[in-house]
Amino acid sequence: MASTQQTVSVEGHRLRLSNLDKVMFPASGTTKGEVLHYLTQVAPVLLPHAANRPATRKRWPDGTGGQMFFQKNLDASTPDWVKRRSIQHKSSANDYVLVNDLATLTWLGQTATLELHTPQWQFGRTGARLDPDRLVLDLDPGPGAGLAECAQVARWAREILQGMGLEPYPVTSGSKGIHLYAALGKAQDSRLDSDAVSAVAHELARYLESEHPDLVVSDMSKSLRQGKVLVDWSQNNGSKTTITPYSLRGLDRPWVAAPRTWEELDDPDLAQLTPEEVVARVEADGDLLAPLLEGHLSALEPTPERLATFQKLETYRTKRDPARTPEPFGPETQVSTSSTTGAGSTTDEPTFVIQEHHARRLHWDFRLEHDGVLVSWALPRGEPTDPAKNHLAVQTEDHPLEYGSFEGTIPSGEYGAGEVTIWDSGTYELEKWRDDEVIVTLRSAERGSRRLALIRTGGRDGDAENNWLIHLTKAQPGSPNASSAEPSPAPKARTGTGQKAQRPMLATNAAPGELTEPDDWMFEMKWDGFRTLAHVQDAETVRLVSRSGQDLTVTFPELAALADQVDPARLPVVLDGEIVALDRDGRPDFRRLQLRANLRKERDVARARARVQVDLMLFDVLQADGDDVTHRPWTERRELLESLVTPHAPVHLPPVFDGDLDAALRTSRTLRLEGVVAKRRTSTYAQRRSREWLKLKHSAMQEVVIVGWRPGRANSSVMGSLLMAVPDDGADGDGLRYVGRVGTGFTERERREITAQLRSMERKTPGASGVPTDDASDARWVTPKLVGEVTYADWAEGSDGASGERRMRHSVWRGWRPDKSPHDVVVEVPGQK
């Protein structure tokens, strides 16, 4: 760009670039030509973060030493090829530019647009406004504070966000502070609107302020900000915007809103970056914010074929309030692939489901997947089993495909209130589908195959227009009719002939100074998953048993691969390990593992397995060649394990650290694991908790028994917090002591699902002692049989001042522990029981 004016072609569009030698940044002498060159260099990383978001522009026609123009609406001089979307405001509609391509970005640079600001949401392909796909916190230092203080607040915020299942990414803003972004789609099964995300961010900001009042403030008032960092949560509001990553700043020098690493935030000389530095970093490291783009995946637009299904679900949705019922609401603007349905099909065959519905009157709901929805009939007398006796079928509104896997309680007062369970499900072969006749052959693993016909009997008008008959045809498939068969119960854990049930050895929290002799110990990573004993009986049979004796074999069928990885000459064997679900970086993600828990039916397992695969981390052996080896020292058992197993995915033998605790802890932190387990070299395998194995965690975690729940403030029909207890031999009643409540770490969908689950377990009295009056005032008590896990800050005296009563502070929900029962729960911190 040597000349002051050029005509260029960018992506097929001709642009006249003028005044290229005009100085845009007085202090550095940076010209418009250099600005345009920078935009060209960073376009590959800037555009993905700005695309499909309505951009607000800050323009400096005379450079940053002159007047700034704040512009939202496109004017008449805008080229017609610039993509745009309209937003209706209170008094007018504005057309906003979408910065989707290099040509548009170049045109913006020509118009002296130096700053691009975008919201946390996008427009969909059809022009619909999507829910936000990212959360942002703007850490803005007040007078007397700077980047170092912002970095400290960022680290505190990171701990909380990670506890919520969100991974934040830092950006030095190019001005004074730091922005933290987290992709919402990666951590959520259900979307949150802008108001909900703002509320979460606001609570996070207030929590940081309460924990660190000397450095953090969440109020916008300038009088409160001296020497502190404002955690500005408001930019999650749907009408607010944030500087786009990689955008320049309109200051005296051209600083950039630049993505950074967390290691950089630890640098005491942390500073804002120049365009030259940012370009060099992009060339070397690519886009550090690339993981943030994963939030977009859960907001993909449907194909035109799928758009037709939305109208079909209009009646379904008008009868239900998503805030009051746990029922699924189907696709809004999310994509749903044609080969996978809510009923769990991973084939090209359409699915069916029959749900037993204990509503005002017991009936069965018969649903067939057709044209993107579940076409539905209510069967007051169920499915017919005699060709001579037809049953009434009343056609109801179409349901979303996701309803095919729904089981739960529809709350009292809501449409269809009552308990819903799946009676049968599978795929079907379509023979005929007309407006007045449907003939199908159902194929079910549980109840066999049968051929059914649905025939409309009601007219097109009047009260009986939806009346049909369902008929079991005389001609049936060649396979025997199994309609009377009941589902097989889940297999129970078995032990070898003449052997008692085996239980895994458990570690104890390490006390200060307990590992003073490093040569006595070996160190392993602590994996965040479900503990299991793997019984390999022969070359084809693997059985997985949890800590509490539950059989996990059908839940994790892919781990049957272990049979091929054990030396066949050494069978049978019993191995100890942890089932984990790894994220894209190969790190265990307990929230992902929850999606595989408690599943027994083949179709449910197949559906979950398509989304989340699991791996098995092996670390000990209890039996080999059919002989008990638990009496041998750990060093011998480890050598034996390595000789028994030839690991490859999904089975692994993680390495051990030889007496170097510091190296083990560093590695564990780098891999973002839960901590380290120290094992005494001479330790035998005791099937109980022992101080021969010690665990060192990076953050405090505690398993808890759920004894009740409290309604949310915004929606009293949905759980706001869970009430927790731990076993205590001195406690009254059920032998449980109350230890506090947890109200963060849940998605909205999880809140609805947990509410439906707990409503069926309610009781009149608390199952724990020591519940303070404030927490008991609106509590809904439940039978204490479910175990969950939380992280927490520390233990403190109860607010009611009861002597010896201690509560966990600032708990964050991690998930259910279906592999454990209440009597397995142990207070992890010495002296707290």
ChimeraX attribute file (.defattr): number of C-alpha atoms within 10 A of each C-alpha:
attribute: neighborCount
match mode: 1-to-1
recipient: residues
	/A:1	13
	/A:2	8
	/A:3	10
	/A:4	13
	/A:5	14
	/A:6	13
	/A:7	10
	/A:8	12
	/A:9	10
	/A:10	14
	/A:11	10
	/A:12	8
	/A:13	12
	/A:14	12
	/A:15	17
	/A:16	11
	/A:17	20
	/A:18	16
	/A:19	14
	/A:20	20
	/A:21	17
	/A:22	17
	/A:23	20
	/A:24	29
	/A:25	22
	/A:26	16
	/A:27	13
	/A:28	11
	/A:29	15
	/A:30	18
	/A:31	18
	/A:32	27
	/A:33	23
	/A:34	18
	/A:35	24
	/A:36	21
	/A:37	14
	/A:38	19
	/A:39	23
	/A:40	16
	/A:41	17
	/A:42	19
	/A:43	18
	/A:44	15
	/A:45	17
	/A:46	23
	/A:47	21
	/A:48	16
	/A:49	21
	/A:50	25
	/A:51	17
	/A:52	23
	/A:53	24
	/A:54	26
	/A:55	27
	/A:56	24
	/A:57	22
	/A:58	19
	/A:59	22
	/A:60	21
	/A:61	19
	/A:62	14
	/A:63	23
	/A:64	22
	/A:65	16
	/A:66	11
	/A:67	11
	/A:68	17
	/A:69	13
	/A:70	13
	/A:71	14
	/A:72	16
	/A:73	17
	/A:74	17
	/A:75	11
	/A:76	7
	/A:77	6
	/A:78	12
	/A:79	13
	/A:80	8
	/A:81	9
	/A:82	18
	/A:83	15
	/A:84	20
	/A:85	17
	/A:86	15
	/A:87	13
	/A:88	9
	/A:89	9
	/A:90	6
	/A:91	6
	/A:92	7
	/A:93	11
	/A:94	16
	/A:95	17
	/A:96	22
	/A:97	24
	/A:98	23
	/A:99	26
	/A:100	20
	/A:101	19
	/A:102	18
	/A:103	21
	/A:104	22
	/A:105	21
	/A:106	21
	/A:107	20
	/A:108	21
	/A:109	22
	/A:110	21
	/A:111	15
	/A:112	22
	/A:113	26
	/A:114	27
	/A:115	23
	/A:116	24
	/A:117	19
	/A:118	25
	/A:119	24
	/A:120	28
	/A:121	25
	/A:122	22
	/A:123	20
	/A:124	18
	/A:125	14
	/A:126	12
	/A:127	13
	/A:128	12
	/A:129	16
	/A:130	23
	/A:131	22
	/A:132	27
	/A:133	27
	/A:134	24
	/A:135	25
	/A:136	24
	/A:137	27
	/A:138	24
	/A:139	29
	/A:140	25
	/A:141	25
	/A:142	21
	/A:143	12
	/A:144	11
	/A:145	18
	/A:146	19
	/A:147	22
	/A:148	19
	/A:149	21
	/A:150	28
	/A:151	25
	/A:152	15
	/A:153	22
	/A:154	23
	/A:155	16
	/A:156	14
	/A:157	20
	/A:158	20
	/A:159	14
	/A:160	21
	/A:161	18
	/A:162	14
	/A:163	19
	/A:164	19
	/A:165	23
	/A:166	22
	/A:167	20
	/A:168	27
	/A:169	22
	/A:170	25
	/A:171	25
	/A:172	27
	/A:173	28
	/A:174	26
	/A:175	17
	/A:176	16
	/A:177	25
	/A:178	31
	/A:179	27
	/A:180	20
	/A:181	21
	/A:182	27
	/A:183	25
	/A:184	27
	/A:185	22
	/A:186	20
	/A:187	19
	/A:188	20
	/A:189	14
	/A:190	13
	/A:191	22
	/A:192	19
	/A:193	15
	/A:194	23
	/A:195	15
	/A:196	15
	/A:197	25
	/A:198	21
	/A:199	15
	/A:200	16
	/A:201	23
	/A:202	20
	/A:203	15
	/A:204	20
	/A:205	22
	/A:206	19
	/A:207	18
	/A:208	20
	/A:209	20
	/A:210	13
	/A:211	12
	/A:212	13
	/A:213	13
	/A:214	11
	/A:215	20
	/A:216	27
	/A:217	27
	/A:218	25
	/A:219	17
	/A:220	12
	/A:221	9
	/A:222	10
	/A:223	8
	/A:224	15
	/A:225	21
	/A:226	15
	/A:227	16
	/A:228	24
	/A:229	30
	/A:230	28
	/A:231	29
	/A:232	20
	/A:233	24
	/A:234	21
	/A:235	20
	/A:236	29
	/A:237	21
	/A:238	18
	/A:239	13
	/A:240	13
	/A:241	20
	/A:242	19
	/A:243	22
	/A:244	22
	/A:245	25
	/A:246	29
	/A:247	25
	/A:248	26
	/A:249	22
	/A:250	23
	/A:251	17
	/A:252	16
	/A:253	18
	/A:254	25
	/A:255	23
	/A:256	27
	/A:257	26
	/A:258	27
	/A:259	25
	/A:260	20
	/A:261	12
	/A:262	16
	/A:263	7
	/A:264	13
	/A:265	22
	/A:266	13
	/A:267	11
	/A:268	10
	/A:269	9
	/A:270	14
	/A:271	16
	/A:272	19
	/A:273	19
	/A:274	16
	/A:275	22
	/A:276	12
	/A:277	13
	/A:278	21
	/A:279	17
	/A:280	12
	/A:281	16
	/A:282	16
	/A:283	11
	/A:284	9
	/A:285	9
	/A:286	13
	/A:287	19
	/A:288	17
	/A:289	23
	/A:290	13
	/A:291	15
	/A:292	22
	/A:293	17
	/A:294	18
	/A:295	20
	/A:296	20
	/A:297	15
	/A:298	20
	/A:299	22
	/A:300	15
	/A:301	22
	/A:302	19
	/A:303	15
	/A:304	9
	/A:305	10
	/A:306	20
	/A:307	17
	/A:308	14
	/A:309	19
	/A:310	16
	/A:311	11
	/A:312	19
	/A:313	20
	/A:314	13
	/A:315	13
	/A:316	16
	/A:317	19
	/A:318	8
	/A:319	12
	/A:320	17
	/A:321	13
	/A:322	13
	/A:323	15
	/A:324	17
	/A:325	23
	/A:326	25
	/A:327	23
	/A:328	20
	/A:329	18
	/A:330	20
	/A:331	18
	/A:332	15
	/A:333	22
	/A:334	18
	/A:335	16
	/A:336	18
	/A:337	11
	/A:338	14
	/A:339	12
	/A:340	18
	/A:341	25
	/A:342	22
	/A:343	26
	/A:344	25
	/A:345	21
	/A:346	17
	/A:347	12
	/A:348	11
	/A:349	15
	/A:350	23
	/A:351	28
	/A:352	26
	/A:353	26
	/A:354	23
	/A:355	25
	/A:356	21
	/A:357	26
	/A:358	17
	/A:359	17
	/A:360	9
	/A:361	10
	/A:362	14
	/A:363	17
	/A:364	24
	/A:365	23
	/A:366	25
	/A:367	25
	/A:368	26
	/A:369	24
	/A:370	16
	/A:371	14
	/A:372	22
	/A:373	25
	/A:374	28
	/A:375	20
	/A:376	22
	/A:377	25
	/A:378	22
	/A:379	25
	/A:380	16
	/A:381	13
	/A:382	19
	/A:383	21
	/A:384	19
	/A:385	16
	/A:386	12
	/A:387	13
	/A:388	10
	/A:389	10
	/A:390	18
	/A:391	19
	/A:392	21
	/A:393	27
	/A:394	21
	/A:395	21
	/A:396	17
	/A:397	16
	/A:398	23
	/A:399	26
	/A:400	26
	/A:401	28
	/A:402	18
	/A:403	20
	/A:404	27
	/A:405	19
	/A:406	18
	/A:407	19
	/A:408	21
	/A:409	25
	/A:410	22
	/A:411	18
	/A:412	12
	/A:413	9
	/A:414	13
	/A:415	13
	/A:416	18
	/A:417	16
	/A:418	18
	/A:419	18
	/A:420	20
	/A:421	16
	/A:422	17
	/A:423	17
	/A:424	20
	/A:425	27
	/A:426	24
	/A:427	24
	/A:428	21
	/A:429	14
	/A:430	16
	/A:431	11
	/A:432	11
	/A:433	13
	/A:434	10
	/A:435	7
	/A:436	12
	/A:437	15
	/A:438	16
	/A:439	19
	/A:440	18
	/A:441	18
	/A:442	22
	/A:443	20
	/A:444	19
	/A:445	15
	/A:446	19
	/A:447	20
	/A:448	18
	/A:449	22
	/A:450	24
	/A:451	21
	/A:452	21
	/A:453	19
	/A:454	23
	/A:455	19
	/A:456	21
	/A:457	16
	/A:458	16
	/A:459	12
	/A:460	10
	/A:461	8
	/A:462	8
	/A:463	9
	/A:464	14
	/A:465	14
	/A:466	17
	/A:467	18
	/A:468	23
	/A:469	20
	/A:470	25
	/A:471	23
	/A:472	20
	/A:473	18
	/A:474	12
	/A:475	10
	/A:476	14
	/A:477	14
	/A:478	8
	/A:479	9
	/A:480	11
	/A:481	15
	/A:482	14
	/A:483	16
	/A:484	10
	/A:485	10
	/A:486	11
	/A:487	12
	/A:488	8
	/A:489	7
	/A:490	13
	/A:491	12
	/A:492	12
	/A:493	15
	/A:494	16
	/A:495	11
	/A:496	12
	/A:497	6
	/A:498	6
	/A:499	8
	/A:500	9
	/A:501	10
	/A:502	16
	/A:503	18
	/A:504	22
	/A:505	17
	/A:506	18
	/A:507	18
	/A:508	19
	/A:509	18
	/A:510	19
	/A:511	13
	/A:512	7
	/A:513	7
	/A:514	10
	/A:515	16
	/A:516	9
	/A:517	9
	/A:518	15
	/A:519	12
	/A:520	14
	/A:521	23
	/A:522	21
	/A:523	26
	/A:524	21
	/A:525	24
	/A:526	17
	/A:527	23
	/A:528	20
	/A:529	26
	/A:530	22
	/A:531	24
	/A:532	27
	/A:533	26
	/A:534	27
	/A:535	24
	/A:536	24
	/A:537	17
	/A:538	16
	/A:539	18
	/A:540	11
	/A:541	15
	/A:542	21
	/A:543	23
	/A:544	27
	/A:545	23
	/A:546	22
	/A:547	20
	/A:548	17
	/A:549	19
	/A:550	18
	/A:551	21
	/A:552	25
	/A:553	22
	/A:554	18
	/A:555	21
	/A:556	22
	/A:557	17
	/A:558	16
	/A:559	22
	/A:560	21
	/A:561	17
	/A:562	25
	/A:563	21
	/A:564	17
	/A:565	16
	/A:566	22
	/A:567	16
	/A:568	17
	/A:569	11
	/A:570	15
	/A:571	20
	/A:572	21
	/A:573	24
	/A:574	24
	/A:575	21
	/A:576	23
	/A:577	23
	/A:578	20
	/A:579	25
	/A:580	23
	/A:581	25
	/A:582	19
	/A:583	15
	/A:584	9
	/A:585	7
	/A:586	9
	/A:587	15
	/A:588	23
	/A:589	19
	/A:590	21
	/A:591	19
	/A:592	21
	/A:593	23
	/A:594	18
	/A:595	16
	/A:596	22
	/A:597	18
	/A:598	15
	/A:599	16
	/A:600	18
	/A:601	16
	/A:602	15
	/A:603	18
	/A:604	18
	/A:605	20
	/A:606	19
	/A:607	19
	/A:608	17
	/A:609	17
	/A:610	11
	/A:611	10
	/A:612	16
	/A:613	18
	/A:614	23
	/A:615	20
	/A:616	26
	/A:617	22
	/A:618	23
	/A:619	20
	/A:620	23
	/A:621	26
	/A:622	26
	/A:623	22
	/A:624	20
	/A:625	15
	/A:626	14
	/A:627	13
	/A:628	13
	/A:629	18
	/A:630	17
	/A:631	12
	/A:632	14
	/A:633	15
	/A:634	20
	/A:635	16
	/A:636	14
	/A:637	23
	/A:638	16
	/A:639	12
	/A:640	16
	/A:641	23
	/A:642	16
	/A:643	12
	/A:644	21
	/A:645	20
	/A:646	15
	/A:647	18
	/A:648	12
	/A:649	13
	/A:650	17
	/A:651	22
	/A:652	17
	/A:653	17
	/A:654	12
	/A:655	10
	/A:656	16
	/A:657	17
	/A:658	16
	/A:659	20
	/A:660	14
	/A:661	20
	/A:662	11
	/A:663	13
	/A:664	22
	/A:665	23
	/A:666	13
	/A:667	16
	/A:668	20
	/A:669	16
	/A:670	9
	/A:671	15
	/A:672	13
	/A:673	19
	/A:674	22
	/A:675	22
	/A:676	23
	/A:677	26
	/A:678	29
	/A:679	22
	/A:680	22
	/A:681	20
	/A:682	14
	/A:683	19
	/A:684	20
	/A:685	22
	/A:686	16
	/A:687	13
	/A:688	10
	/A:689	14
	/A:690	15
	/A:691	17
	/A:692	19
	/A:693	24
	/A:694	22
	/A:695	22
	/A:696	20
	/A:697	17
	/A:698	13
	/A:699	12
	/A:700	15
	/A:701	21
	/A:702	18
	/A:703	24
	/A:704	28
	/A:705	31
	/A:706	27
	/A:707	31
	/A:708	28
	/A:709	28
	/A:710	24
	/A:711	17
	/A:712	14
	/A:713	10
	/A:714	8
	/A:715	11
	/A:716	12
	/A:717	17
	/A:718	23
	/A:719	24
	/A:720	22
	/A:721	20
	/A:722	25
	/A:723	26
	/A:724	28
	/A:725	28
	/A:726	26
	/A:727	21
	/A:728	17
	/A:729	11
	/A:730	11
	/A:731	15
	/A:732	13
	/A:733	11
	/A:734	15
	/A:735	16
	/A:736	26
	/A:737	27
	/A:738	28
	/A:739	25
	/A:740	24
	/A:741	25
	/A:742	23
	/A:743	18
	/A:744	21
	/A:745	22
	/A:746	20
	/A:747	17
	/A:748	19
	/A:749	19
	/A:750	17
	/A:751	21
	/A:752	21
	/A:753	19
	/A:754	18
	/A:755	24
	/A:756	23
	/A:757	15
	/A:758	20
	/A:759	18
	/A:760	13
	/A:761	15
	/A:762	17
	/A:763	15
	/A:764	10
	/A:765	13
	/A:766	23
	/A:767	24
	/A:768	27
	/A:769	19
	/A:770	19
	/A:771	21
	/A:772	16
	/A:773	10
	/A:774	10
	/A:775	13
	/A:776	15
	/A:777	10
	/A:778	11
	/A:779	20
	/A:780	22
	/A:781	24
	/A:782	22
	/A:783	19
	/A:784	22
	/A:785	14
	/A:786	17
	/A:787	24
	/A:788	22
	/A:789	20
	/A:790	22
	/A:791	22
	/A:792	18
	/A:793	13
	/A:794	15
	/A:795	16
	/A:796	14
	/A:797	15
	/A:798	20
	/A:799	11
	/A:800	12
	/A:801	10
	/A:802	11
	/A:803	8
	/A:804	11
	/A:805	21
	/A:806	21
	/A:807	21
	/A:808	21
	/A:809	18
	/A:810	19
	/A:811	23
	/A:812	24
	/A:813	23
	/A:814	22
	/A:815	19
	/A:816	22
	/A:817	21
	/A:818	17
	/A:819	22
	/A:820	21
	/A:821	18
	/A:822	21
	/A:823	14
	/A:824	14
	/A:825	18
	/A:826	16
	/A:827	16
	/A:828	16
	/A:829	16
	/A:830	10
	/A:831	6
	/A:832	12
	/A:833	16
